[in-house]
């Protein structure tokens, strides 16, 4: 998924996230554009996730929040798989 978002040039919305708004009019316009792009990224993430996870991430505001939640959720899965592989190798 990371490669897909990088290819679409949306990864910069996830890695640093959306900056906080200021009073400057040009920054407000840029912020609106970033929010639109963020909605596109959220749509891509929604399409890639199964229905059980979808209910969990619908509460998140930004694509960065969704990405962080997914990263945390599946980090444990990766660690469990590595431990199982090590056990199988020992056997």
N, C-alpha and C positions, 0 to 999 in steps of 0.2 A: 504494500500500500504506500509505503514511503516513496518508493521509486516512481509509482504512478503520480503521486502528488508533486514530486520534483519535476517530472516530465511536463506536467501541466503548469509548472511555475507557481504553485500554490504553497509550497513547503514553507515559504517565509511567513505564512500566517500561523503555522503551527509551531515552528521553532522559537521565534521570539514572542509570538502572539500579537494581538492588536494593541497598539499604544493607547494610553488614556487620552481622552479628548481635552483640547485646550480651547481658548477663546478665539483663536485665529480662524478667519473664514476659509482660508485655503486649506488649512489642516482639517477643518470640518468636512470639506468636500472630499479630501483624501480619505478621511475616516469613513465616509459613506461608501466610497468605492471599496475600501477594505472590508466593510461589513457585507457588501454584496458578494465579494469573493469568498468571504468566510461562509456565507450561506451555501455557495457552490461546493466548498470543501465538505461542509456538513452533509450535504446531499450525497457526495461520493462515499463518505464514511457510512451513512445510513444504508446505502446499497450493498456495501461489503459485509455488513454485520447480520447475523441471524436474528430471528425474532425475539429470542429470550434476552439477548443483550440490548436490543433496541429499546425496550422499556426502561432499562437502566440509564441509557445515555440521552434519552429525550429530555431529561431534566437539566442537562448541561447547556450553558449559554453559548460557548464558543467552540470552534473546532479544536483549539488547543486543549480545552478542558476535556473534550471527548477523547482526544489522543492520549492525554495523560492517564485517563481512567482505563483505557484499553491497554496501555503499556503496563500499568500496574496489575491489571487483571491477568494478563497473559505472561507476565514475568514469572510467576510461580509455576505456570504450566511448563515453561522451558526448563526451569530448574528441576522439576520433577522428572521430566524426560531425560535430562542428563544423568540424574541419579539412577534411574532405571537402566540406562545404557551402561553405566559403570558397573552396576550389579550384574548385568548379563555378561559383561566382559570378564569379570572375576570368576563367574561360574564356568 
